[in-house]
């Protein structure tokens, strides 16, 4: 599966060199990029199926540790769906019923998503290191 997206990883390797950053900074930039790309997907499943192989290919090309990247991508896939009113299954129901205005949804969703990823990145990475996962 990884070989199907290797061309994209090589393109990023040529045009976006994350090797100049320490691995944790490179991982943070890659996760930020993937969360911002989430706007193009109305479905979490479509996002995961389409983008996760690309993320892991990029992680392999840039030499990022696989297990922390896996766990952070799993968290970001769900957390990024909070950022928009169309990003998960129940979002359109609450939004369509008028419970939450769109501007409030986007503002609150971004705060929660980025704060949660910061917690995963700091606390999660430390805990996973203690557990010996990387």
BELNOR-V730554 format. One record per residue. N is the residue number from 1. PHI is phi in radians with two decimals (NA if undefined). NEAR is the number of other ideal C-beta (glycine too) atoms within 10 Angstrom. Layout:
BEGIN
[[N/PHI/NEAR] [N/PHI/NEAR]]
END
This chain:
BEGIN
[[1/NA/8] [2/-1.11/11] [3/-1.13/8] [4/-1.16/10] [5/-1.92/20] [6/-1.09/14] [7/-1.06/10] [8/-1.22/14] [9/-1.06/20] [10/-1.16/13] [11/-1.08/12] [12/-1.10/18] [13/-1.07/16] [14/-1.33/9] [15/-1.77/7] [16/-2.39/14] [17/-1.58/11] [18/-1.45/21] [19/-1.17/11] [20/-1.31/7] [21/-1.77/14] [22/-1.08/9] [23/-0.96/17] [24/-1.18/13] [25/-1.19/11] [26/-1.06/20] [27/-1.14/22] [28/-1.11/16] [29/-1.15/14] [30/-1.12/23] [31/-1.18/21] [32/-1.09/13] [33/-1.04/15] [34/-1.19/20] [35/-1.22/18] [36/-1.24/11] [37/-1.17/15] [38/-0.99/20] [39/-1.03/13] [40/-1.45/10] [41/-2.10/20] [42/-1.56/14] [43/-2.38/14] [44/-1.13/16] [45/-1.13/10] [46/-1.08/11] [47/-1.09/22] [48/-1.13/17] [49/-1.13/11] [50/-1.45/14] [51/-1.70/21] [52/-1.03/18] [53/-1.05/18] [54/-1.17/17] [55/-1.07/24] [56/-1.20/19] [57/-1.13/22] [58/-1.10/24] [59/-1.05/23] [60/-1.17/15] [61/-1.09/19] [62/-1.56/21] [63/1.24/10] [64/-1.41/19] [65/-1.13/16] [66/-1.21/12] [67/-1.15/12] [68/-1.06/21] [69/-1.10/21] [70/-1.01/16] [71/-1.18/17] [72/-1.23/25] [73/-1.18/19] [74/-1.06/13] [75/-1.19/18] [76/-1.18/25] [77/-1.07/20] [78/-1.41/15] [79/-1.14/22] [80/-1.15/28] [81/-1.24/23] [82/-1.38/20] [83/-1.26/24] [84/-2.21/21] [85/-1.34/19] [86/-2.02/16] [87/-1.45/23] [88/-2.55/17] [89/-1.17/10] [90/-1.58/8] [91/-0.96/19] [92/-1.08/14] [93/-1.18/11] [94/-1.16/12] [95/-1.17/16] [96/-1.10/10] [97/-1.39/8] [98/1.49/7] [99/-1.20/10] [100/-2.31/15] [101/-1.18/11] [102/-1.03/11] [103/-1.10/8] [104/-1.18/11] [105/-1.06/20] [106/-1.14/15] [107/-1.10/12] [108/-1.12/13] [109/-1.06/20] [110/-1.15/15] [111/-1.06/12] [112/-1.11/13] [113/-1.10/22] [114/-1.29/15] [115/-1.12/11] [116/-1.11/17] [117/-1.15/20] [118/-1.12/12] [119/-1.14/11] [120/-1.02/20] [121/-1.20/18] [122/-1.47/10] [123/-1.28/10] [124/-1.07/17] [125/-1.08/18] [126/-1.12/10] [127/-1.16/12] [128/-1.14/17] [129/-1.19/12] [130/-1.06/8] [131/-1.28/9] [132/1.45/7] [133/-1.37/14] [134/-2.80/14]]
END
